[in-house]
Amino acid sequence: MSYNFRHRFTEETVDRVFAWILDEVAKAGYLSPKAVFIDGTHIKANANTKKQMKEQIPAAARHYARELMEEVNADREAHGKKPFDDDNDPPASPKKHNDNTSKKKLSRRKKQGFRTVTKSTTDPDCGLFVKGEHKRQFAYEAHTACDKNGFVLETVVTPGNVHDSVAFDEVYDKVTENFPQVEAVVADAAYKTPHICKKVFGDGRVLSTAYKRPHSKNCIKTVQRHIWKDYEELADDARYTLAYAQLYKCRKETIERVFADAKEKHAMRYTQYRGLAQVTNWVKLKFVAMNLKKLDTWKWRNLLSSFRFAVFSLIYVRDPVCS
């Protein structure tokens, strides 16, 4: 790793360069943040999959758990039921364990407050990404937001084992803080959760997403209704609206195209850097280069079209004598 990248390109410097390029794009009139497209892509880490270790870490509580518990208790009191304690989780429904459940899994479930993760000894900041049945690799994930013209508005890098819906809040908060004119958020089915639907629709915006198919191993459909289910139904209603359905189809031309260009043309399939901070700066500089390249290309095309129009206007100008 070069000395300049570690010391000159600090997090503050990279953020200022990223914001400066976006400001130039906005001044040129090419920025269109009314519709924001959010998705994530994995980047292979510079870590050997054979050099790993198991580690127990405290299970992170959901940041919206208190808000959810308050609404659950308010609903229970409205129906004449006893509210849950703040320190205790709601009692789980009694279920019999399947006979094929191993003793190790049962003992693991009894340990409350801890979960076991696979960590790399080469790069502890990355996470084990499992895709399918056979592909397992250490990776990072760049959760990215772009506008309708394909300009990257924000990106947040996390370990590869962090789900898209978990990192959504940080990306969404940064984008809406810098661009309050956002009206619609377009994301795939991984972001269709009650909390995300409540957050987006509660802010007066619309979430355009895809159909989320229920998964059941025993071919048994269990009907459960979340207390924020009404917001999820608003997302279903938007999915059947023609305007938002057409907007969702633009994902392949916007955020998916951004990831394709980053990996095919800017070597973002894997990173040679280690550590979350260095990988974050590296990813942001990649997107800065992509935004700058698109800005210059669009400026040159507009200038060239204006020049052609001026030339043809001089050639085909009408002669006052012949008119």
Phi, psi and omega in degrees: 000131185287158180292322181296320182292326183279331188243321181279318180269075178280174180298320179294319180295316181295319179296322179292320177295318179299314180291326180295316180295319177296325177294322177293322177295319179294321179295327178285348178084019182261353184275135180224077186272014178295324175244124183246132180252125185238134177197175179227150177225145183269145178235122182296130183275161177274071184210143179276128181292340180278342179261087184217168180209152177269139181215138177264125180237154178297136178290123182287129178283147179292135185292341180260015184296319181293318178297319179294318181295323179296319179288326177295316180294322178295322178291322179292320178294325178294334179260013176074027179251159181283130180288158177283154175287154181290328184272347184249146176281158176298142182295134180283150179291139182293121179229142177273135179287145178292153182293335182274004178285126183285162180292327180295321178293322179294319179292327178291324179291334181287337180282105182268141177090357180226150174220152183262128179234157176262120183245149177273135176280343178278313178226093184294342183282338181281171181231154181282118181258123181249120179236114183077207183263339188241332186276114177226125180206155175279134186207167167248164177229129179261105178275114194234148175234136178223167179265187184290339179268000177089011176276130182285123182265327182196152175213141178230124182260131179228167171302156186291346181264010177270127183290153181301319182293335179287321181274358184297318186301316182294318178294314182296317181296319180292319181293313181290334176288319180278333182228081182291351181278008179296131180248329183222144177241123182250124182210164181277187187292342180294337181266003182273080176239157180301322181294315181294319178298318179294320182294316183288309182290331177293334178273005180082019179247176183241136176257116178257114184221182184258175177288134179253111183282131178290141180255134179214124180282329184262011181058032179240126181266118178260121183272115176230143180238117177286152181291340176257023182296332181298324179290326177292328176290331174295324176294324176294321178295321179293331180294330180270358176279136186299318184296315182282334174293319176293326179293324179292328179293343180282359180299321182291340179264351185242273187290322177292325177291324177299314180294321180296316178294322181295323182274324183278322187253343184235017171054051179253019175289327179214160181239145176266356180268159180233146183098140184296322182294316181291321179293322178298314178297321180296317179293317181295322177293327175299313181290329174299315179297321180293318178296318180294319179296317179293321179298312180294322179296316181292322178296318180293322179294318179293321178294319180293320178293323177294321179294318178296319179297320179293321180293313180292331177292323178289327182286315186260025179290145182283143177274124181300332182288322183279344183280000000 
